[in-house]
Amino acid sequence: MKLVDVVVVGAGPVGLLSAIELTLGGARVLVLERLAAPSMASKALGIGPLGSEALQRRGMTAAIAAAEEHTFAAIKKATEHSGPNTRGKGSKFSGHFAGLSLIRKDAQKEPLRHAYPVDQQAVEAMLAERVRALGIEVRRECDVTNFVQQVDGVDVEWASPAGGGRIRCAYLVGCDGGRSQIRKMAGFAFPGTPPTMTMYQAIAEIDHPERLLPTGWRRTSGGVFSYGPFPGRFFMLDFSGPPEDREAPVTREEIEAVLRRISGEDVRVKALDSASRWTDNTRLVETYRQGRVLLAGDAAHVHSPFGGQGLSLGLVDAANVGWKLAAVVRGEMPESLLDSYTAERRPVAEAVLANTLAQIAIMRPDPQAGAMRDIVANLMQFDDVNRFIGEIMSGLSIRYDLGSELDDVGRLIGDMPIKLNDAHVSLYDVMQDGMGVFLDASMDGKVSALVTANTQRVRCVAVAAGPSMLIRPDACIAWVGEEDSVDGLEEALHRWCIPALDVSLDKREANA
């Protein structure tokens, strides 16, 4: 039995980012993945602002920009076939709620923090490249068959074509999706609501695609469908009930029958390139941790994919738990730090589940849902409502309860320019190595000296303009100084970074 610090189960985007965060935090990581190769199935078509920012803090800004430009080039080409209704780069709208593409950029507080049209395959590819660069071991075709929690670790067993394996780790992180075997084997309660309908995403060749124009979301008496912006790509909501056999392959005949019924158009599917099937099964674990086993991403929460929130939700899970677990593994922080993972992330998932249920409710093809949908559309004409809807869909409304009355504390900070060693850089550039940051706006620099003397995991940066801030590795603002005061900073440092300061801030002030 080889000893590693953490075994991550699942090499999807959430598992890979978890492994990156843990490795940057100094943990030894092994990733086990059931599949022989990354899945090419149609999944998320974009990534929200918080998910993209988690990747930008870890060196993937250029990769995201390149993938975005590739998408926009494809959309521009597609407009030659689909007409002017395609929403592309430069549109005043940003995202949708229940197919209502009415979220306006000019109504948002932070319009520069936006979603990117980068699909899940591209996200997974850039994460895999970062994993390789860090030398993280990923073993594919390894299906975890059992694990046993011990007092000081977890014994994990798996099966593979090359033979079985067994390893001892300090902690096990399940990032193995909505049907998580780790969750089931550990006995996590997973309450929620059962599926009531079926959703499809497909790429197919249609005999008369012009009959499905214009592009965008269309609600009919049979359901809801969206065609484009790429030729041959569509999304369908079938409210006739959940599938009889969700495990059955999605066939060309099934896609054609559903498309004809929902669209009401006489079209035929000549060839099916790829297709996926989902439901509105909505469930959430009661806790994200049981002893030495933790869950992240879809393993902890499932919901309808409407609004494209799931990928970012899981990535921010990984960003939240990775640095905390690494700090515990290093022995620098107590295990109680892990309790904050559930406390912070579960309410966020709960809110996402609620808004996806609401979206499905007002998309149903009945008069009652239609009347409520019209009211929501009218309300979104008001800037305050538009901003509220935009922030819950983007995740920018997130504020962890850290016990402070200051609104900034508990928020996830966006990128911003700062001055470092007489050079102008961005905050996220400074955070590439997974460390926390202390932005010191004080004149004497003694607080920075104290922080640096007590931990190597917080980088101190002198800034000319305040306020001073303590920013965790996941970009959460843990403390904000008011008018050069350091009140509460020592408590924040104890809580997130330094269990015991060699010299307290009170003594620093007394000696000043």
Buried (B, 14 or more C-beta within 10 A) or exposed (E): EEEBBBBBBBBBBBBBBBBBBBBBBBBBBBBBBBEEEBEEEBBBBBBBBBBBBBBBBBBBBEBBEEBBEEBBEBBEEBBEBBEEEBBBEEEEEBBBBBBBBBBBBEBBEEEEBBBBBBBBBBBBBBBBBBBEEBEBEBBBBBBBBEBEBEEEBBBBBBBBEEEEBEBBBBBBBBBBBBEBBBBEBBEBEBEBEEBBBBBBBBBBBBEEBEEBBEBBBBBEEBBBBBBBBBBBBBBBBBBBEBBEEEEEEBEBEBBBEBBBBBBBBEBEBEEBEEBBBBBBBBBBBEBBBBEBBBBBBBBBBBBBBBBBBBBBBBBBBBBBBBBBBBBBBEEBBEEEBBBBBBBBBBBBBEBBBEBBBBBBBBBBBEEEBBEBBEEBBEBBEEEEBBBBBBBBBBBBBBBBEBEBEBEEBBBBBBBEEBEBEEEEEBBBBBBEEBBBBBBBBBEEEBBBBBBBEBBEBBBBBBBEEBBBBBBBBBBBBBBBBEEEEBEBBBEBBEBBBBBEBEEBBEEBEEEE
